[in-house]
């Protein structure tokens, strides 16, 4: 997820970075949306997720 957000939501670039097929990435992102009850098409949701991941990394929750 963090790679996707760092890549500004670019599925092709993220799939290439992760070395997975873009369809696999799309499926994973759909599952994240379902589980986290967010919509990645929403700028506010993307920002909240991105900030949360960065803060978690800073305070070493991950």
C-alpha positions in Angstrom: 0.0 0.0 0.0 2.7 2.4 0.9 4.5 1.9 -2.4 1.2 2.6 -4.3 0.7 5.8 -2.3 4.4 6.8 -2.8 3.9 6.2 -6.5 1.0 8.7 -6.5 -1.5 6.0 -7.2 0.1 4.9 -10.4 -0.9 1.2 -10.8 1.5 0.4 -13.6 4.5 2.0 -11.8 3.7 0.3 -8.5 3.2 -3.1 -10.1 6.5 -2.7 -11.8 8.2 -1.7 -8.5 6.7 -4.7 -6.7 7.3 -7.0 -9.7 3.7 -8.2 -9.8 1.0 -8.1 -12.5 -1.1 -5.0 -12.5 -4.2 -7.1 -12.1 -2.8 -8.7 -8.9 -2.1 -5.2 -7.6 -5.6 -4.1 -8.5 -7.1 -7.1 -6.6 -5.0 -6.3 -3.5 -6.0 -2.7 -3.5 -9.7 -3.7 -3.8 -9.2 -6.0 -0.7 -7.6 -3.1 1.2 -10.5 -0.9 0.3 -13.0 -3.5 1.6 -11.1 -4.3 4.8 -10.2 -0.7 5.7 -13.5 0.7 4.6 -11.9 3.4 2.5 -12.1 4.4 -1.2 -8.7 4.9 -2.9 -10.4 7.2 -5.4 -10.9 9.6 -2.5 -8.1 12.0 -2.0 -8.9 12.4 1.7 -8.8 8.6 2.2 -5.5 8.3 0.3 -4.0 11.1 2.4 -5.2 9.6 5.7 -3.8 6.2 4.7 -0.5 7.7 3.6 -0.1 9.8 6.7 -1.0 6.8 8.9 1.6 4.6 7.2 4.3 7.2 7.5 3.5 7.9 11.2 3.5 4.2 11.9 6.9 3.9 10.4 8.2 6.8 12.4 7.0 5.4 15.7 8.0 1.9 14.6 4.6 0.2 14.7 5.3 -1.7 11.6 
